Amino acid sequence: MKFLSAIGKRKTTPQCHGPAGEDIEGLQKIVIVGNPNVGKSLLFNRLTGMYVTVSNYPGTTVTVDKGKCKINGRDFGVIDLPGMYSLIPITEEERVAKLMLLEEKPKIILHVIDAKNLERMLPLTLQLIEAGLPVILVINMMDEAEGLGISIDFNDLEGKLGIPVVPIIATAGKGIDQLIRKIDQYVPVLDKFQTSYQKGIESSIKEIESFLKNSYPISKRSVSLLLLQEDEDMQRLVKQKESKDYDQIDGIVKRTSRKYGYPLNYIIKIRLQNEVRKITSSSLVAVPLKTGGFFVGVLGAGKLVNLIEGTIFGEKINPVITRFVMSNVPYRPIQDLIVGEYGIITLGITYAVAIILPIVGTFFLVFSVIEDSGYLPRLSMLADRVFKKIGLSGRAVIPMVLGLGCSTMATMVTRTQETKRERVISTLLLALAVPCSAQLGVIFAILAGHPLALFIWVVVVLLNFILIGFLAARILPGEKPSFYMELPPLRLPKISNVLIKTYSRMVWYFKEVFPLFIIVSVLIWISQLTGILHVITNALEPVVNLVGLPDETARVFLFGFFRRDYGAAGLYSMQNALTGIQLTVAAVILTLFVPCVAQFMMMIKERGIKTAALIFTFVLFFAFGVGFVLNQALVALGVQL
């Protein structure tokens, strides 16, 4: 049952109040923690009746709100901590929040999170549980979440975490009564969720714990993890308490750090995010796309793909065909060819019809509207001055925009460019930095829930488009472009024209592109049967590891060469196994990666094998080079996506 319908529309009145200005020293504490802007202060006001004492944390300018609350005849002090994202602080506010969390020895910790951003905020919950702290998870803004179609299974989440979970709407006071009952009835639970780390890290945690002889405000496991992440406050505390053994503890930390190519803070953070994804895989019933402006991403890659791939193919067509083939086809390799991991039905047709077709179809519809309005020639005029900087004229807008539909078709259209220099530059840019509609829609679908990640992807791809075009215009010899074009009048698109153009392009898709999915499935099956696929993916694995991606993404890029659509669809299918940074890096590399087989063959036909091979080689190394730099930058800056 949904939260809103479960609690009804009655505004609750909490059995909780706090007289103004009274000291909370000596009282049991309720501490409210969470990210900024999740409704902590509003919940604080609901609990204390808005009676607040504001004071600075000693030695800082950071203010802390304190109040008093009576629950079932018992007085509690209530503290609203500054916003924090992690137990490893970056800002002064986060440091103060962490220190107060440890100093106050709270009776209850209310971790408030935004229901719309469950995955992003739950890693802190896992850290608090790991620290052995008495946590109640408070999921706020349920009205906004349900308005976006997000449904959360609270019982499932509570069972997995091993702590109380309470949904509320702080603005309306809904769910506050239930929260107060949970506080009143709170009993510490021993069987809580525990995050497991890599063997080397787990071994170091146990080693450090063996040297922690004194008592700490949090679990010794959490103390060990904070030391491994070089938390300065914990280093000072442990050095003070374990002065005799501190050098050995520090030695364990340094030895462990040298084992890994990335900071331990990053590795531990990634592990927490992966654990959260596993936890929410069944608890989050539906998470829609949040970027409403992308028609292709929302309708095509979102709703239509979910319907066709998830329901029609996933629940009806593929299971029936798989059972039939497994029962009636005796030879295992032939079974794999039809319904295996790379089967014609389960990979080729499913990807072509269930994932790529809805995205391409909605793109063709939008493109036909723009084309029929007469806006494209005006776009060419507007872009001419900018395109001159990268060695092209405004006329190049047409193949670039067409490339957003299909880069193979767009490469053929580059023959309309006036000079050989323009044709080579436009071919290079199409191969490097112009995603086809399938890539575009799928990447929007993947990154739409991570607005910052989507922004980074757009900026990186756009900057590389401009940079490479600018450099190519200065390196390649030839005449500078000129541009003349007659402008047709602007007009409202005719529905009949739009539908006819969309239909003709869809027919083209089924005639020219759909068979390629079948052919590629067969080629992948042959390469798997002969072991070639294994050899190539093994060769790619160290490269993808170098850019911070797991081994499995090697297949995504390999498929991307067979068909860009395959690469995009492969990334879409494994998105829940990647972190925000990994998704962003993978999306950037996939966009910049080598053109698909069809586009490469068209490049050979239009530009010659020498030029096509040079472009292919340059793009291959450049894509992974950009991915490496981007990953290093995001990790070094501590960006959370």
Backbone hydrogen bonds, N-H to C=O, Kabsch-Sander energy under -0.5 kcal/mol:
donor,donor_aa,acceptor,acceptor_aa,energy
6,A,2,K,-1.9
7,I,3,F,-2.2
8,G,4,L,-1.2
12,T,10,R,-0.5
16,C,14,P,-2.1
18,G,48,T,-0.7
22,E,19,P,-1.0
27,L,24,I,-1.9
28,Q,75,D,-0.6
30,I,77,G,-3.4
31,V,29,K,-0.5
31,V,108,I,-2.5
32,I,79,I,-3.1
33,V,31,V,-0.6
33,V,110,L,-2.4
38,V,35,N,-0.7
43,L,39,G,-2.0
44,F,40,K,-2.7
45,N,41,S,-2.3
46,R,42,L,-2.0
47,L,43,L,-2.2
48,T,44,F,-2.4
49,G,45,N,-1.6
50,M,45,N,-0.8
51,Y,48,T,-0.8
52,V,50,M,-0.8
53,T,66,K,-3.3
55,S,64,V,-2.0
57,Y,62,V,-2.7
60,T,57,Y,-2.1
64,V,55,S,-3.1
65,D,80,D,-1.2
66,K,53,T,-2.3
67,G,78,V,-2.6
69,C,76,F,-2.8
70,K,17,H,-0.8
71,I,69,C,-0.5
71,I,74,R,-2.9
72,N,70,K,-0.5
74,R,71,I,-2.0
76,F,69,C,-3.3
77,G,28,Q,-2.8
78,V,67,G,-2.9
79,I,30,I,-2.5
80,D,65,D,-2.5
81,L,32,I,-2.0
81,L,79,I,-0.8
84,M,34,G,-2.1
95,R,91,T,-1.9
96,V,92,E,-2.4
97,A,93,E,-2.4
98,K,94,E,-2.5
99,L,95,R,-2.6
100,M,96,V,-2.7
101,L,97,A,-2.0
102,L,98,K,-1.7
103,E,99,L,-2.4
104,E,100,M,-2.5
107,K,29,K,-2.0
108,I,29,K,-1.8
109,I,134,P,-2.9
110,L,31,V,-2.8
110,L,108,I,-0.5
111,H,109,I,-0.8
111,H,136,I,-2.3
112,V,33,V,-2.7
112,V,110,L,-0.9
113,I,138,V,-2.6
115,A,113,I,-0.5
115,A,140,N,-2.4
117,N,114,D,-1.9
118,L,115,A,-0.7
121,M,117,N,-1.4
121,M,118,L,-0.5
122,L,118,L,-1.9
124,L,121,M,-0.8
125,T,121,M,-0.8
126,L,122,L,-2.2
127,Q,123,P,-1.8
128,L,124,L,-2.5
129,I,125,T,-2.5
130,E,126,L,-2.6
131,A,127,Q,-1.7
132,G,129,I,-1.9
133,L,128,L,-1.9
135,V,133,L,-1.4
136,I,109,I,-2.9
137,L,164,P,-2.7
138,V,111,H,-2.8
138,V,136,I,-0.6
139,I,137,L,-0.6
139,I,166,V,-2.4
140,N,113,I,-2.8
140,N,138,V,-0.9
142,M,168,I,-1.4
145,A,141,M,-2.0
146,E,142,M,-2.6
147,G,143,D,-1.7
148,L,144,E,-1.0
148,L,145,A,-0.7
149,G,146,E,-1.2
150,I,145,A,-2.7
151,S,286,A,-1.0
153,D,283,S,-3.1
154,F,152,I,-1.1
157,L,153,D,-2.1
158,E,154,F,-2.7
159,G,155,N,-2.3
160,K,156,D,-2.1
161,L,157,L,-2.4
162,G,158,E,-2.2
163,I,158,E,-0.6
166,V,137,L,-3.0
168,I,139,I,-2.8
169,I,174,K,-2.7
172,A,169,I,-1.0
173,G,169,I,-1.0
174,K,169,I,-1.6
176,I,173,G,-1.0
179,L,175,G,-1.9
180,I,176,I,-2.6
181,R,177,D,-2.1
182,K,178,Q,-2.1
183,I,179,L,-2.3
184,D,180,I,-2.5
185,Q,181,R,-2.3
186,Y,183,I,-0.9
192,K,190,L,-1.9
193,F,161,L,-2.2
202,E,198,Q,-2.9
203,S,199,K,-2.6
204,S,200,G,-1.7
205,I,201,I,-2.4
206,K,202,E,-2.0
207,E,203,S,-2.0
208,I,204,S,-2.7
209,E,205,I,-2.7
210,S,206,K,-1.6
211,F,207,E,-0.6
211,F,208,I,-1.7
212,L,208,I,-0.6
212,L,209,E,-1.2
213,K,211,F,-1.3
219,S,131,A,-2.1
223,V,219,S,-2.2
224,S,220,K,-2.4
225,L,221,R,-2.1
226,L,222,S,-2.4
227,L,223,V,-2.1
228,L,224,S,-2.4
229,Q,225,L,-1.5
230,E,227,L,-1.9
231,D,226,L,-2.5
232,E,230,E,-0.5
235,Q,231,D,-2.2
236,R,232,E,-2.3
237,L,233,D,-2.0
238,V,234,M,-2.7
239,K,235,Q,-2.3
240,Q,236,R,-1.7
241,K,237,L,-2.2
242,E,238,V,-3.4
243,S,240,Q,-0.5
246,Y,242,E,-1.1
249,I,245,D,-2.0
250,D,246,Y,-3.1
251,G,247,D,-1.9
252,I,248,Q,-1.9
253,V,249,I,-2.1
254,K,250,D,-2.4
255,R,251,G,-2.5
256,T,252,I,-2.5
257,S,253,V,-2.3
258,R,254,K,-1.7
259,K,255,R,-0.7
259,K,256,T,-0.9
260,Y,256,T,-0.6
260,Y,257,S,-0.9
266,Y,263,P,-0.6
267,I,263,P,-2.0
268,I,264,L,-2.8
269,K,265,N,-2.0
270,I,266,Y,-2.6
271,R,267,I,-2.0
272,L,268,I,-2.2
273,Q,269,K,-2.2
274,N,270,I,-2.3
275,E,271,R,-2.4
276,V,272,L,-2.2
277,R,273,Q,-2.0
278,K,274,N,-1.8
279,I,275,E,-2.4
280,T,276,V,-2.7
281,S,277,R,-0.7
281,S,278,K,-0.6
282,S,279,I,-0.6
283,S,279,I,-0.7
284,L,280,T,-2.4
285,V,151,S,-2.6
285,V,283,S,-1.0
286,A,151,S,-0.9
292,G,290,K,-1.2
294,F,291,T,-1.2
295,F,293,G,-1.1
298,V,294,F,-3.2
299,L,295,F,-2.1
300,G,295,F,-1.1
301,A,296,V,-2.6
303,K,298,V,-2.2
304,L,299,L,-2.9
305,V,300,G,-1.4
306,N,302,G,-2.3
307,L,303,K,-2.2
308,I,304,L,-3.2
309,E,305,V,-2.6
309,E,354,A,-0.5
310,G,305,V,-1.0
310,G,306,N,-0.6
311,T,306,N,-1.1
311,T,307,L,-1.0
312,I,307,L,-2.3
313,F,308,I,-2.9
314,G,309,E,-2.5
315,E,311,T,-1.1
316,K,311,T,-0.7
316,K,312,I,-0.7
317,I,312,I,-2.8
318,N,313,F,-2.0
320,V,316,K,-1.3
321,I,317,I,-2.4
322,T,318,N,-2.8
323,R,319,P,-2.3
324,F,320,V,-2.1
325,V,321,I,-2.8
326,M,322,T,-2.7
327,S,323,R,-1.4
328,N,324,F,-1.8
329,V,325,V,-2.7
332,R,330,P,-0.6
334,I,331,Y,-0.6
335,Q,331,Y,-1.9
336,D,332,R,-2.5
337,L,333,P,-1.8
338,I,334,I,-1.6
339,V,335,Q,-3.2
340,G,336,D,-1.4
343,G,340,G,-1.7
344,I,337,L,-3.0
345,I,338,I,-2.4
346,T,338,I,-0.9
347,L,343,G,-2.3
348,G,343,G,-1.9
349,I,344,I,-3.2
350,T,345,I,-1.6
351,Y,347,L,-2.7
352,A,348,G,-2.4
353,V,349,I,-2.8
354,A,349,I,-0.6
354,A,350,T,-2.2
355,I,350,T,-0.9
355,I,351,Y,-1.0
356,I,351,Y,-3.1
357,L,352,A,-1.3
359,I,355,I,-0.9
360,V,356,I,-3.1
361,G,357,L,-3.0
362,T,358,P,-2.0
363,F,359,I,-2.0
364,F,360,V,-3.0
365,L,361,G,-1.9
366,V,362,T,-2.1
367,F,363,F,-3.1
368,S,364,F,-2.3
369,V,365,L,-1.7
370,I,366,V,-2.1
371,E,367,F,-2.7
372,D,368,S,-2.6
373,S,369,V,-1.1
374,G,371,E,-1.3
375,Y,370,I,-1.3
376,L,370,I,-0.5
378,R,374,G,-0.6
379,L,375,Y,-2.4
380,S,376,L,-2.1
381,M,377,P,-2.0
382,L,378,R,-2.6
383,A,379,L,-2.1
384,D,380,S,-1.0
385,R,381,M,-0.5
387,F,383,A,-3.1
388,K,384,D,-1.9
389,K,385,R,-0.7
389,K,386,V,-1.2
390,I,387,F,-1.2
391,G,388,K,-1.4
392,L,387,F,-2.6
396,A,393,S,-2.0
397,V,394,G,-1.8
398,I,395,R,-1.2
400,M,396,A,-2.0
401,V,397,V,-2.9
402,L,398,I,-2.7
403,G,399,P,-2.1
404,L,400,M,-0.7
404,L,401,V,-1.0
405,G,402,L,-2.0
406,C,402,L,-2.5
410,A,406,C,-2.1
411,T,407,S,-2.3
412,M,408,T,-1.4
413,V,409,M,-1.5
414,T,410,A,-0.9
414,T,411,T,-0.5
415,R,412,M,-1.2
416,T,413,V,-2.2
417,Q,414,T,-2.0
423,R,419,T,-1.9
424,V,420,K,-2.4
425,I,421,R,-2.3
426,S,422,E,-2.6
427,T,423,R,-1.8
428,L,424,V,-2.5
429,L,425,I,-2.6
430,L,426,S,-2.0
431,A,427,T,-2.1
432,L,428,L,-1.7
433,A,429,L,-2.3
434,V,430,L,-0.6
437,S,405,G,-1.2
440,L,436,C,-3.2
441,G,437,S,-2.9
442,V,438,A,-2.3
443,I,439,Q,-2.9
444,F,440,L,-2.3
445,A,441,G,-2.3
446,I,442,V,-2.5
447,L,443,I,-2.8
448,A,444,F,-1.7
450,H,447,L,-2.1
454,L,447,L,-0.5
454,L,450,H,-2.4
455,F,451,P,-2.3
456,I,452,L,-2.5
457,W,453,A,-2.5
458,V,454,L,-2.4
459,V,455,F,-2.5
460,V,456,I,-2.8
461,V,457,W,-2.4
462,L,458,V,-2.5
463,L,459,V,-2.7
464,N,460,V,-2.1
465,F,461,V,-2.2
466,I,462,L,-2.3
467,L,463,L,-3.0
468,I,464,N,-2.5
469,G,465,F,-1.8
470,F,466,I,-2.7
471,L,467,L,-2.6
472,A,468,I,-2.7
473,A,469,G,-2.2
474,R,470,F,-0.9
474,R,471,L,-0.6
475,I,471,L,-1.6
476,L,472,A,-2.7
491,R,373,S,-1.7
498,V,494,K,-2.6
499,L,495,I,-2.6
500,I,496,S,-2.4
501,K,497,N,-2.7
502,T,498,V,-2.5
503,Y,499,L,-2.7
504,S,500,I,-2.7
505,R,501,K,-2.0
506,M,502,T,-2.2
507,V,503,Y,-2.5
508,W,504,S,-2.1
509,Y,505,R,-2.3
510,F,506,M,-2.2
511,K,507,V,-2.3
512,E,508,W,-3.1
513,V,508,W,-0.7
513,V,509,Y,-1.6
514,F,509,Y,-2.7
516,L,513,V,-0.9
517,F,513,V,-1.1
517,F,514,F,-0.8
518,I,514,F,-1.1
519,I,515,P,-2.5
520,V,516,L,-3.0
521,S,517,F,-2.1
522,V,518,I,-2.0
523,L,519,I,-2.5
524,I,520,V,-2.9
525,W,521,S,-2.3
526,I,522,V,-2.6
527,S,523,L,-2.7
528,Q,524,I,-2.3
529,L,525,W,-2.6
530,T,526,I,-2.4
531,G,527,S,-0.7
532,I,527,S,-0.9
533,L,527,S,-2.1
535,V,531,G,-1.8
536,I,532,I,-2.5
537,T,533,L,-2.6
538,N,534,H,-2.2
539,A,535,V,-1.8
540,L,536,I,-1.7
541,E,537,T,-1.6
544,V,540,L,-2.3
545,N,541,E,-2.4
546,L,542,P,-1.6
547,V,543,V,-1.0
548,G,545,N,-1.8
549,L,544,V,-2.8
553,T,550,P,-1.5
554,A,551,D,-2.1
555,R,552,E,-1.0
556,V,552,E,-0.7
557,F,553,T,-1.8
558,L,554,A,-2.0
559,F,555,R,-3.0
560,G,556,V,-1.8
561,F,557,F,-1.0
561,F,558,L,-0.8
562,F,558,L,-1.4
563,R,559,F,-2.9
567,G,563,R,-1.9
568,A,564,R,-2.6
569,A,565,D,-2.8
570,G,566,Y,-2.8
571,L,567,G,-2.2
572,Y,568,A,-2.2
573,S,569,A,-2.0
574,M,570,G,-1.0
575,Q,572,Y,-0.9
577,A,574,M,-1.7
578,L,575,Q,-1.4
583,L,579,T,-2.7
584,T,580,G,-2.1
585,V,581,I,-2.7
586,A,582,Q,-2.9
587,A,583,L,-2.5
588,V,584,T,-2.2
589,I,585,V,-2.7
590,L,586,A,-2.7
591,T,587,A,-1.9
592,L,588,V,-2.3
593,F,589,I,-1.3
597,V,561,F,-2.0
600,F,596,C,-2.8
601,M,597,V,-2.6
602,M,598,A,-1.9
603,M,599,Q,-2.4
604,I,600,F,-2.2
605,K,601,M,-2.1
606,E,602,M,-2.6
607,R,603,M,-3.2
608,G,603,M,-0.7
608,G,604,I,-1.3
612,A,608,G,-2.3
613,A,609,I,-2.5
614,L,610,K,-2.2
615,I,611,T,-2.5
616,F,612,A,-2.5
617,T,613,A,-2.5
618,F,614,L,-2.4
619,V,615,I,-2.7
620,L,616,F,-2.1
621,F,617,T,-1.9
622,F,618,F,-2.6
623,A,619,V,-2.6
624,F,620,L,-1.3
625,G,621,F,-1.9
626,V,622,F,-2.6
627,G,623,A,-2.2
628,F,624,F,-2.3
629,V,625,G,-2.1
630,L,626,V,-2.7
631,N,627,G,-2.4
632,Q,628,F,-2.3
633,A,629,V,-2.3
634,L,630,L,-2.6
635,V,631,N,-2.3
636,A,632,Q,-2.6
637,L,633,A,-2.2
638,G,635,V,-1.0
639,V,634,L,-2.2
641,L,639,V,-0.5
